[in-house]
Amino acid sequence: MIYRFRVILDNDTEDDVFRDIEIRETDSLEDLHNTITQSFGFDGIEMASFYLSNDEWDQGEEISMFDVSEGQGTVRLMNETKLNDVVHEAQTKLIYVYDFLSMWTFLVELAEIVEEAEGTDYPNLMFVHGQIPDTAPEKTFEAEDFNDFNEFEDDIDVDDYDNLDFDENWN
């Protein structure tokens, strides 16, 4: 079977930037990584990872290009992970991050599963929309209302030294 993905640059600009890609369900995430980087005009030499995602695009388990865990647990690798092991009708979304210094972030969604077309080479870039900007869009991680944001959520005013409960001469 062939997976048809829409890969959307996660940006907050007016212009949508996306690519529609066809790839075999038995290809690896590394194959998808290579197809995405080529379709967006990247050289493909930077670090990248896929993350499993739910319907709200929350970032889940990482599937990396290389094992950089230094023996601290098991890491799933792109070249060892088949698409159909992580993507199917019930799990259709991935987040793809390319170049961890620039943080190019893409939303990858399985749009359709179709039969393989005779005479078509896969992976196949089906459709291109929009031009990728010169630099990665900046991400803002702010609470929608600053009053709703409480970094420590303990109602302690760290600037109120008189009411902090500690012994100044503890040492």
N, C-alpha and C positions, 0 to 999 in steps of 0.2 A: 504494500500500500504506500501511497504518497501522502506526506503531510504538507499542507499548505499553511504557511505562517505569514502573519503580518508582523513586521518588526518596526516599531515606532520609536523615534527619538523622543525621549522623555524630556520635553522642554516646556517652558511657560511662555512661548512666543506665539504670535498669531499664525505663523506658517507651520503647517503640518509637514513633517519629514518622515516618510516611511518607505519600506520596501516589502513587496510580496515575494515570498520565496517558496519554491517546491523542493522537497528533499525526501529521500526514502526513509521510512519509519525505522529501518534497521541501521541507518547511518549513525555515527556517534555525535555527541555534542561538540566534539572537536571539529567535525565536518560542518556542523551548523555555525560554529564560531568562525571558521575560515570563510564560509559563504557570506556571513554578515559583514565581516571586515572588508571583504572584497567589494560587496555591493554598496558599501558606504564610502569606499575609497581610502580605507586605512591600509597601512602596510602590514598589519597583523603581527608585529613583533612585540607589542606591549602585553603585559599581563592582563588576564581577563578571567571572569568567573560568571557562571550562571547561578541563579538562585531560584529554587522552587518558590512558587507564589500562589496565593489564594485569589479569590474573586475580587478582593479589595486591594490587590497588588502589594500585600505585605510580604516582606522579604523572609524567606524560609531557609532551608538547608542550602549550603554552598556546594557547588560542583566546580572545582578549580582546574586550571591548566596543569599545574604542578603541585606536588605534595610539599608544602612549606611548613607542615605541622611539627617538624623535628621530633617525630615519634610520639607526639601527644595526642593520640587518638587516630581514628580512621578517617581518611579524607577521600571523598569520591572524586575521581578524575574524569575530565571530559573525554579523553581518548578511550576510557574503559566503560563509558556509560552510553548505552544505546538510547536513541530518542524515545522509542516505545517503552523503555523502562521508566521514564519520568514524565512523559506526556502522553495523554490519551483523552478520551471523551470526558472523563470525570476530572482530569487535571490538565487544563488547557493553557495555563499561564506560567511564563518564566520571566525573570528579570535578568538582563545581560549587562554586565559592566565591563567596559573596555578601557584600559589605561588608567590605573588607579591614581595616577597623579592628576589627570584631567577629569576623570570620573564621567566618561561618556556613558550614559545610562539609557538602556533601551527596554521597552516593554515588548515581549515576544508572546504572541498569542496564536494558538492553533485555531485556524479559521475553518479548515475543512480537511477531511480525509477522503482521497479519491483513488481510483484505480490508476496504475501506471500506464501512461500513454506510450504506445509503440512509437519508436523513432525519436523520443525525447531524451536528451541527456540530463541527468540529475547530478547534483543540485541544479536548479533552474531559477534564474531571476526572472520573475513574471512581470513585475510592474515596479516602476520607480516614480516616487512623488516627492518633490521638494529637494532643495540643496542643503547639504549639511553645512552649518556655520563654520567659520574658521576656528573658533574655540568652543569648548564644551559649555553648554548652558550652566549657569551657576545654580546650585541647589540652595533653597532657603528652608531651614528647619526651625520654624517659629510656630508658637501657639497662635491660633486664629485670633484670640483676644489675649493681650498681655496679662490681664488680670486673672485669666484662667491658668496661666503658667506659673507653677511653683516648683522650682528646681529641687527643693529638699522636701517639700510637702510635710513639714513638721511644725510650721508656724513659729519658728524661732527666728528672732531678729538678731542676726550676727553682729550688727552694728551697735546693739544695746548691751555694752559690756557690763553694766551694773547688774543686769538680770540673768547673765549667763551663769550656769550652775557649775563652777569649777573652782578648785583651790589654786590661787595664784602661786603659792609656795609649795607646790606639790613635790618639787625635787629637793 
